Amino acid sequence: MDMTETRDPAAKQQGGTHFDVLIVGAGISGVGGAYHLTQQCPEKSYVILETQDNFGGTWWTHKYPGIRSDSDLHTFGYRFKPWTTAPIASADEIRKYMGDVIEENGIAEHIRYHHKVMKATWSSAEKQWTLEVLNKTTGDTEVFTGNFLWMCQGYYRHEEGYTPDWPGMADFKGTIVHPQNWPQDLDYTDKRVVVIGSGATAATVIPAMAAKVKSITMLQRSPTFFRVGRNAIPLAEELRTLQVNEEWIHEIVRRKILYEQAIFTKRAATEPEKVKAELLAGVKHHLANDFDIEKHFTPKYRPWSQRIAFIPEGDLFNGVRDGKANVVTDEIERFVENGILLKSGDVLEADIIVTATGFHLCALGDVDFTVDGKHVDFADTVTFRGMMFTGLPNMVWVFGYFRASWTLRTDLVADFVCRLLNHMSARQAKQVEVALRPEDKDMQLLPFFDTDDFNPGYVMRGMHLMPKRGDKPEWAHTQDYWNEKDVFPKIDLDEATFHYG
């Protein structure tokens, strides 16, 4: 499938606008969900509504230099399709993989591009959702109806990234760029570049730009943890040498990685100082002996309370060691004409400033939801397993994992949705929603995320938008794949949490 193709949203469309299942988003979750529907609910009709002009979600909208995965593709890839190349992959490679899934399973004809969902209305009388959708090609509002709504649009606002409002930004005479809105005509050859941020995006952009710029500096308020290693899985290489079937390799390698991740995640909580020392040792290996690693690469927080990005072959640190990139740990006083004035009094001169400062968390794509004429504030709902919400019938949302690959939960949720749809058909039920049981009425309600456990900036900024969780595992997104992989298939669809009609 041609990854550069811009699709005509009118091409290959199904007739009609009523479907058994409405999927919002043609990213990793929406494409995965569509595959599982074709396999587990082949009699169900569905449509995928995608606001962009192509599939891929993050891997289509983000076009900054060097964009790549920050977790391995053996687990970020779908469980049903083997990943056969290097585990850390570029956006183009990921989209090629997704394109193959679309082509191999006849999904393309179900996708409507340039279709932005503006409003979602549930009617208990009609037992269906009605979506008001802006056709961005024609400018018209179209109406789609469906029995079940599957929100696969992700968890952040695609239109714009998060950039703090620093003093003096209007005074800067150069160019300010957020990676999420990277201009394709930006020429950074022989330019002085400052990248604000220390996460996965900054760690990707800097080595990708370093060869062409005059200078490039990572400006961070505080350091981030990274894992460093080869962009290869020795076990996969060995099994290929033995000519083992790729499906077997995929499953064996996934299990090995997930087993090791489970141990690492547990150790990060039970012996954080040892894990910290191991992570820092990996960084030190790629830096000069006199580099101040304590100042620039030793975080103040516990490992895994923020996401840990993988740095293949240590490329970021090799660039720092070889003088192709710099690191400055300081705070911004203000922007000035020729760069950034730091609180230390130093000025970082720049022609281009890249604000790799995160994104805007959003609840369910900023769609306006109503149920029987009443506006829905998601902050007033309680989540069931991080995918269904009290007071919202016939709807599931995909929200992946922080400490494991997003797609692992895409597959788990898809299995649940398909099982639920088949169960509803067997019961001849038109409606299902989750509700607190009598024993849950006095349950303590908490923020959607446990911020003592995980607290990156975008979570803290957007918490007020999110549903509530309870103090019981069934009323929370536990972020624990290793438990959920066993729990989800055993969810009793007839227990008191589920109300059918």
C-alpha positions in Angstrom: 0.0 0.0 0.0 1.4 3.4 -1.0 2.2 5.3 2.2 2.3 8.7 0.4 -1.2 8.3 -1.0 -3.7 11.0 0.1 -7.0 9.2 -0.1 -10.2 10.4 -1.7 -12.8 10.3 1.1 -15.5 9.6 -1.4 -13.7 6.5 -2.8 -14.8 3.0 -2.0 -17.4 4.1 0.5 -20.2 1.8 1.7 -23.7 2.9 0.9 -25.8 4.2 3.7 -25.0 5.9 6.9 -26.4 3.4 9.5 -24.0 0.8 10.9 -23.9 -1.8 13.7 -20.6 -0.2 14.9 -19.3 3.3 14.6 -15.5 3.5 15.0 -14.0 6.9 15.6 -10.3 7.1 14.5 -8.2 5.2 11.9 -5.1 5.1 14.1 -3.5 2.0 15.7 -6.6 1.4 17.9 -9.2 1.9 15.2 -7.5 -0.2 12.6 -6.9 -2.9 15.2 -10.5 -2.8 16.3 -11.7 -3.1 12.7 -9.6 -6.2 12.2 -11.0 -7.9 15.3 -14.6 -7.0 14.2 -14.0 -8.7 10.8 -12.7 -11.8 12.6 -14.9 -12.1 15.6 -18.1 -10.4 14.5 -18.1 -10.8 10.7 -21.9 -10.2 10.4 -21.6 -6.7 12.0 -21.4 -3.7 9.6 -19.1 -0.9 10.6 -17.5 2.4 9.5 -14.4 4.2 10.6 -14.6 8.0 10.7 -11.2 9.6 10.5 -10.7 13.4 10.6 -7.3 13.2 8.8 -6.7 12.5 5.1 -5.0 9.2 5.8 -4.7 6.4 8.4 -2.1 6.2 11.1 -3.1 8.6 13.8 0.1 9.8 15.5 2.2 8.1 12.8 0.5 10.2 10.1 0.0 13.6 11.9 3.5 13.8 13.4 6.1 14.5 10.8 9.1 15.8 12.7 12.6 14.6 11.9 13.4 11.1 12.9 10.0 10.2 14.3 10.1 6.7 15.7 8.5 4.4 18.2 9.7 4.7 21.8 8.8 1.1 22.6 9.4 -2.2 20.7 7.3 -3.1 17.8 7.1 -6.8 18.8 4.6 -5.6 21.5 3.5 -2.4 19.9 2.6 -4.4 16.8 -0.7 -6.3 16.8 -0.7 -9.8 18.3 -2.1 -11.1 15.1 0.5 -9.8 12.6 4.2 -10.5 13.1 6.7 -7.7 13.2 9.8 -8.8 11.2 12.3 -6.0 11.3 14.1 -3.8 13.9 12.1 -3.4 17.1 12.4 0.5 17.2 10.7 1.6 14.0 10.2 4.8 12.0 6.7 6.3 11.5 6.9 5.2 7.8 7.6 1.6 8.8 4.7 1.6 11.3 2.3 3.0 8.7 3.5 0.4 6.2 2.7 -2.3 8.7 -0.7 -0.8 9.4 -1.3 -0.4 5.7 -0.7 -4.1 5.2 -3.3 -4.9 7.9 -5.8 -2.6 6.1 -5.1 -4.1 2.7 -5.0 -7.8 3.8 -8.3 -7.5 5.6 -10.5 -5.3 3.4 -10.6 -2.5 5.9 -10.0 0.4 3.4 -13.5 0.4 2.0 -14.8 1.0 5.6 -12.8 4.2 6.2 -14.1 7.7 5.6 -11.4 10.2 5.6 -11.8 14.0 6.2 -14.7 13.1 8.5 -14.5 14.9 11.9 -17.0 13.9 14.6 -18.5 17.0 16.2 -21.4 15.7 18.3 -22.5 12.3 19.6 -26.1 11.8 20.8 -27.5 8.7 22.4 -31.3 8.0 22.3 -32.6 5.4 24.7 -35.9 5.4 22.8 -34.2 4.5 19.5 -31.4 2.5 21.2 -28.7 4.1 18.9 -26.1 6.8 18.6 -26.3 9.6 16.2 -23.1 11.4 15.1 -23.0 14.8 13.6 -19.9 14.7 11.4 -18.1 17.5 9.5 -17.1 16.4 6.0 -13.9 18.5 5.7 -13.8 18.1 2.0 -17.3 19.5 1.2 -17.9 21.5 4.4 -21.2 19.7 4.9 -22.5 18.2 8.1 -23.3 14.5 7.6 -25.3 12.3 10.0 -24.3 8.7 10.9 -26.2 6.4 13.2 -25.1 3.2 14.8 -26.0 0.7 17.5 -22.5 0.8 19.2 -19.9 3.5 19.4 -16.2 2.6 19.7 -14.0 5.6 20.5 -10.5 4.9 19.1 -9.4 8.5 18.6 -6.5 8.5 21.1 -6.1 10.6 24.2 -4.6 13.9 23.0 -5.6 16.8 20.8 -4.1 16.2 17.3 -4.7 19.8 16.1 -2.1 21.4 18.3 0.6 20.5 20.8 1.1 22.0 24.2 3.5 25.0 24.4 3.7 27.0 27.6 3.2 30.8 27.4 6.7 32.0 28.2 7.3 35.7 28.6 8.8 37.4 25.6 7.9 34.8 23.0 6.7 37.6 20.6 10.2 39.2 20.9 12.0 36.2 19.5 13.0 36.9 15.9 13.5 33.3 14.8 11.1 30.4 14.3 9.2 28.6 17.1 8.0 25.1 16.2 6.1 22.4 18.1 6.9 18.9 16.8 3.2 18.1 16.6 2.8 20.8 13.9 6.2 20.5 12.1 6.4 22.6 8.9 7.5 20.4 6.1 9.4 23.3 4.5 11.4 24.1 7.6 15.1 24.4 6.6 17.4 24.0 9.6 20.6 23.6 7.7 23.4 25.4 9.5 20.9 26.9 12.0 21.3 27.2 15.7 18.6 25.1 17.3 17.3 24.8 20.9 15.0 22.0 21.7 13.0 22.6 24.9 12.1 19.3 26.6 13.7 16.1 27.7 11.3 13.4 26.8 11.0 10.9 23.9 10.3 13.5 21.3 13.3 15.7 22.2 15.5 12.5 22.3 14.3 11.7 18.8 14.5 15.1 17.1 18.0 16.0 18.4 20.0 13.1 16.8 17.9 13.3 13.7 18.7 17.0 13.2 22.3 17.1 14.5 24.1 16.3 11.2 22.7 19.3 9.4 22.5 22.1 12.0 25.1 24.5 13.1 24.4 23.7 16.8 21.6 21.9 18.7 20.9 22.1 22.4 18.5 20.2 24.6 17.2 22.6 27.2 15.6 20.8 30.1 14.2 22.0 33.4 14.9 18.5 34.8 16.3 15.2 33.5 14.4 12.2 32.2 15.1 8.4 32.5 16.0 6.6 29.4 16.8 3.0 28.5 19.7 2.4 26.1 20.4 -0.7 23.9 20.8 -2.2 20.5 17.9 -1.8 18.1 17.6 -5.5 17.8 16.3 -8.5 19.7 19.0 -11.2 19.9 16.4 -14.0 20.4 14.5 -12.9 17.2 17.8 -12.9 15.3 18.7 -16.4 16.5 15.2 -17.8 15.8 15.4 -16.4 12.2 18.8 -18.0 11.8 17.1 -21.3 12.7 14.4 -20.5 10.1 11.6 -20.6 12.6 8.2 -19.4 11.3 7.7 -15.7 11.7 4.3 -16.2 13.5 6.2 -18.3 16.1 9.0 -15.8 16.4 6.5 -13.0 17.0 4.7 -14.8 19.8 7.9 -16.1 21.5 9.6 -12.7 21.4 6.4 -10.9 22.6 6.2 -13.3 25.6 9.9 -12.8 26.4 9.7 -9.0 26.2 6.5 -8.9 28.3 8.0 -11.2 30.9 11.1 -9.0 31.2 9.0 -5.9 31.3 6.9 -7.3 34.1 10.0 -7.9 36.2 11.4 -4.5 35.4 8.2 -2.7 36.2 7.9 -4.5 39.6 11.6 -3.8 40.4 11.1 -0.1 39.6 8.6 0.0 42.5 10.3 -2.4 44.9 14.0 -1.5 44.4 14.0 1.9 42.6 17.6 2.8 43.5 18.9 -0.3 41.9 16.9 0.3 38.8 18.0 3.9 38.7 21.6 2.8 38.9 21.1 0.4 36.0 19.5 3.0 33.8 22.2 5.6 34.5 24.9 3.0 33.8 23.4 2.6 30.3 23.6 6.3 29.8 27.2 6.6 31.2 28.4 4.0 28.8 27.8 6.5 25.9 29.2 9.6 27.5 32.6 11.0 28.2 34.0 10.2 31.7 33.9 13.8 32.8 30.3 14.5 31.7 28.1 15.8 34.6 25.6 13.0 34.5 24.3 13.9 38.0 23.1 17.3 36.8 21.9 16.4 33.3 20.7 12.9 33.2 19.8 12.0 36.8 16.0 12.5 37.4 14.5 13.4 40.8 11.5 11.1 40.4 11.3 7.3 40.8 11.8 5.2 37.7 8.6 4.6 35.8 6.6 7.4 37.5 7.0 8.9 34.0 7.3 7.1 30.7 10.8 5.7 29.9 11.8 6.0 26.3 14.2 3.6 24.6 17.3 5.2 22.9 18.4 2.8 20.2 22.2 2.5 20.0 22.5 5.4 22.4 22.2 7.9 19.5 21.3 10.9 21.7 24.1 10.4 24.1 26.6 9.6 21.3 25.8 13.0 19.8 26.5 14.7 23.2 29.8 12.8 23.6 30.9 13.7 20.0 30.0 17.4 20.3 27.1 17.3 17.9 24.6 18.1 20.6 24.6 19.9 23.9 22.5 19.6 27.1 21.6 22.5 29.3 19.7 22.0 32.6 18.2 25.3 33.6 14.9 27.2 33.7 13.6 29.8 31.2 13.4 33.4 32.4 12.1 34.7 29.1 12.5 34.6 25.3 14.7 37.4 23.8 15.3 38.5 20.3 18.2 36.1 19.7 17.1 33.1 21.8 16.3 32.3 25.4 17.4 34.0 28.6 17.9 31.5 31.4 17.4 32.0 35.1 21.1 31.5 35.5 21.6 34.6 33.4 23.0 32.8 30.4 21.5 33.3 26.9 21.0 30.3 24.6 21.3 31.8 21.1 18.9 30.3 18.5 17.5 30.6 15.0 14.9 27.9 15.7 13.3 26.9 19.0 11.6 23.5 19.1 9.0 23.2 21.9 9.0 19.5 22.6 6.9 20.2 25.6 4.1 17.7 25.3 0.5 17.7 24.3 -3.1 18.5 25.4 -4.9 15.6 27.1 -8.5 15.5 25.9 -11.4 13.3 26.9 -12.9 11.4 23.9 -11.7 13.7 21.1 -13.4 16.8 22.4 -16.7 15.5 21.0 -19.8 17.0 22.4 -21.7 14.1 24.0 -25.4 14.0 25.0 -27.5 11.2 26.4 -31.3 11.6 26.1 -30.9 15.3 25.6 -28.6 15.8 28.6 -25.0 17.0 28.1 -22.4 14.6 29.4 -19.5 15.9 31.5 -17.0 13.0 31.6 -15.6 14.2 34.8 -19.0 13.2 36.4 -18.8 9.6 35.2 -17.0 6.6 36.7 -15.0 4.3 34.5 -15.4 0.6 34.2 -12.0 -0.9 33.5 -10.9 2.3 31.9 -13.0 1.6 28.8 -16.7 2.1 29.7 -18.4 4.8 31.6 -21.5 5.1 33.9 -24.4 6.7 32.1 -23.1 6.1 28.6 -24.8 3.2 26.9 -23.3 1.1 24.1 -19.9 2.8 24.1 -16.3 1.8 24.7 -13.1 3.9 24.7 -9.6 2.6 24.0 -6.9 4.0 26.3 -3.7 2.1 26.3 -0.8 1.6 28.7 1.9 3.8 30.0 4.4 1.1 31.0 3.6 -1.3 28.2 2.8 -0.8 24.5 -0.5 0.9 23.7 -1.5 -1.8 21.3 -1.5 -4.5 23.9 -4.7 -2.9 25.3 -6.1 -2.3 21.9 -6.2 -6.0 21.4 -7.6 -6.7 24.8 -10.4 -4.1 24.5 -11.2 -5.4 21.0 -11.7 -8.9 22.3 -14.0 -7.5 25.0 -16.0 -5.4 22.6 -16.5 -8.3 20.2 -17.5 -10.6 23.0 -19.9 -8.0 24.3 -21.5 -7.5 20.9 -21.9 -11.2 20.4 -23.4 -11.5 23.9 -25.9 -8.7 23.2 -26.9 -10.5 20.1 -27.4 -13.8 21.9 -29.5 -12.0 24.6 -31.3 -10.0 21.9 -30.3 -6.9 23.8 -30.2 -3.5 22.1 -28.6 -1.6 24.9 -25.9 -2.1 27.6 -24.4 0.2 30.1 -22.4 -0.1 33.3 -23.7 1.1 36.6 -22.4 1.1 40.2 -23.7 -1.9 42.2 -25.2 -1.5 45.6 -21.9 -2.5 47.2 -20.2 0.3 45.2 -22.4 3.2 46.3 -20.1 4.4 49.1 -16.9 3.6 47.1 -14.3 6.4 47.2 -14.1 8.2 43.9 -10.6 9.2 42.8 -8.9 10.9 39.8 -8.7 8.8 36.6 -4.9 8.4 37.1 -3.1 7.6 40.3 -0.7 10.5 40.2 1.5 9.0 43.0 2.1 6.2 40.5 2.3 8.1 37.2 2.5 11.9 36.9 3.8 13.4 33.6 2.9 17.0 32.8 0.1 16.2 30.4 -1.7 14.0 32.9 -1.5 16.7 35.6 -2.7 19.4 33.3 -5.7 17.5 32.0 -6.9 15.5 35.0 -10.0 17.7 35.4 -11.3 16.5 32.1 -11.1 12.8 32.8 -13.7 10.4 34.3 -13.4 9.2 37.9 -12.1 5.9 39.1 -13.1 3.9 42.1 -10.9 2.2 44.7 -11.8 -1.2 43.3 -9.9 -2.6 40.3 -13.1 -3.1 38.2 -13.7 0.7 38.5 -10.2 1.8 37.3 -7.7 1.6 34.5 -5.1 -0.3 36.5 -2.3 0.3 33.9 -1.4 -3.3 34.6 -1.3 -5.3 31.4 0.1 -8.4 33.1 -3.1 -8.6 35.3 -5.6 -7.4 32.7 -4.5 -10.0 30.1 -5.9 -12.6 32.4 -8.8 -10.6 33.9 -10.4 -9.2 30.7 -11.2 -12.6 29.1 -13.0 -13.6 32.3 -15.2 -10.5 32.7 -18.6 -11.9 33.5 -20.9 -10.0 31.1 -24.0 -11.1 33.1 -22.8 -9.8 36.5 -24.6 -6.9 38.2 -22.3 -4.2 36.7 -23.9 -4.6 33.3 -27.5 -3.5 32.6 -29.1 -4.6 29.4 -32.2 -3.4 27.7 
